[in-house]
């Protein structure tokens, strides 16, 4: 989870919704998506997907972001959200 401090000392962080979006897609297809399955179908890096799922990723390669968005049929803003802590 990436933390950002604003000038007014309110902490914000970037939260990803990969798990939720993959579960919604899996429910529509009547199956569960794990890290290997998402990597195989999307073409994104398995390491990136694993760290995203655990909210431990500090840098997200644009190529992997684009592949995940195409696979999930979403925009980057649907996948990544800036939230107050």
N, C-alpha and C positions, 0 to 999 in steps of 0.2 A: 504494500500500500504506500503510495507516494504522498507525503505530507507537504503542504504549502502554507507558509505563514504570510498572512496579509498584513498591510500596514496597521490595521486596527486590532491586531493580535488574535483574530479569529482563525482557528486552524481549519483548513479544508483538506480533503484528500480525494484522490481519484479512485472511484470504485468501478469495477468492471461487472458486467452482467452476463458474462459468457455462460456460466452455469445455468442461469435462468433461461436464457435464449436457447441454449442447446436442449434443455429439458422440454421447452415448448415445442421445439422442432421434433424432438424424439417422441413426444406425446402425439403429435400429428402423424408421425410415421409409425406409431405403436412400437417404439423401441427406445432404449437408453443409449446415450452417446457417452463413451469414455474418452480419455485423452488420446489413445491410439486411433480410435475410430474417427474422431474429429480431425486429427492430423492426416490420416489416410484420405479422407474425403475432401478436406479443404485444401490440403497442400501446405498448410502452415507448419512451422517447426513444432515438434512434440515438446521440446523443452519450454518454449514460449507458452504453449497451451497449458502445460502442467503448472507453470508458475502463475499464469493468469487465474487458473482455477483455484489456486491457494492464495490469491492476492499478494504474491511475493515478487511480482515482476516490476523492475525499476525502469526499464526501457523497452518499448514495444517497437520492433522494426515495422516500418510502414508497409513493407511487402506482406508481412504476416497479418497486419491489421486489415489490409485490402482483401486478402484471401479469406479471412474469417468473415468479413462483412459480405462478401459475395456468397459464401457458403450459407450464412445465416439469413441472407436477403435483408440486410439492414444497413443503416448508416453508422459511421463511427460514433456519433452522438447517442445512438441507441445502445451501443456496446459499452461506452465509457461515460461515467457521470461524475461531476464534481459535486461533492457533498460536504456539508459542515460536520465537524467531528463532535 
